[in-house]
Amino acid sequence: MTQPWIEGRFEENMVLTTIEQAINWARQSSIWPMTFGLACCAIEMMAAGASRYDMDRFGAGAFRASPRQADLMIVAGTVTYKMASRVRRLYNLMPDPKYVIAMGACTTGGGPYFKWGYHVVKGVDLVVPVDVYVPGCPPRPESLLEGLMRIQDKIVGQRIAKRVGATGKVNDELPVPHHSGYVSLPTDQSALVFDHQKVPS
Amino acid sequence: MRGPAFLEKIEAAFPGAVAGTHLEAIDPWVEVTAEKLLPVCRWLKESSDSRFDSLECITAVDWLEPDPKKAAKVTWQPHTEIVYHLWSTVSRVSLVLKVKLPRWKDDLPGSLPAVASVAGVWRTADWHEREVYDLSGIEFTGHPDLRRILCPEDWEGFPLRKDYQMPLEYHGIRAK
């Protein structure tokens, strides 16, 4: 294979798409998270950003030091009442469209501090609107990447077009829980060996 | 610090300062009256043979009045203890000091018990006493800057007290 793999492949070619798809593609491929870690989940978030798990594969490796440049807030770690106002402030500083991942048990619902943690916000969704919850204590980097892909699904489903004749905006497509987009299901379900490989219709 | 010889020296220097001892424990302690705490501490650091030049930590223990079901088994009277762990880098010995205070000053719930601050003796005590004030609600008289250190400034109550009530709401965030 002497031909170059990608160089020159797109020259003198034409690509047809819609604005909506192009914008959604660009947005979902460059989700810049905010550098923002509160507790032990942040260590796992760093691992997800480092070379072994490499969040940059999904275009989300550019951790921004400023909320003004960030699209995604990964709330990684225990949110205390003292911190909650700061979290909310950072969220308000982010430009639209913005997304929030609640990473870990503490941010999804208080976690181990639910009963006796006098200082812990019982879920960060009491402070900022959350798009994706990633459970785990802390979640593995794979889980965070999965959460990131669900954010991408949500972005792909955004509709900026207006239907002809309709007055309002077309509603966004809600992402279907579980895989959509890139994984094509095998057509022959009977060929699958294990039950968990089958996708219920 | 083991042995009664040391106790005798404290007793000689400050008659009536030692309110109780427990020398058989693995970590033996000496109880000092609240009034004599500051001079005893200064003496321990500057004049005693051992030179306790390092304050390792300050803690407070809350001994709550037990509920009626458990009262029969309980041997203590309700009180608050402050524990000082001292260490001498010169003679490499440690000492545990305790001060017993009422849970509330004059038994009025809400009025904090007070003890003299040792921040003038060991600089470390500044933040340690702020932490004890913040979490256990003990006032250190003569402290240079007695503010909350961990909780927000407008926090209500002292969370490590046994009768602490969890907040139901904080700045509009639901807590239950």
Contacts between the chains, C-beta under 8 A, distances in Angstrom:
chain1	res1	chain2	res2	distance
A	81	B	152	6.9
A	81	B	167	7.9
A	81	B	170	4.5
A	81	B	171	7.1
A	81	B	173	6.4
A	81	B	175	7.8
A	82	B	151	7.0
A	82	B	152	4.6
A	84	B	170	7.9
A	84	B	171	7.5
A	84	B	173	5.7
A	85	B	171	6.6
A	118	B	159	4.9
A	118	B	164	7.0
A	118	B	166	5.2
A	118	B	167	7.1
A	119	B	151	7.3
A	119	B	159	7.3
A	121	B	173	5.9
A	121	B	175	7.9
A	122	B	174	7.5
A	122	B	175	6.7
A	122	B	176	7.4
A	126	B	173	5.2
A	126	B	174	5.7
A	127	B	173	6.2
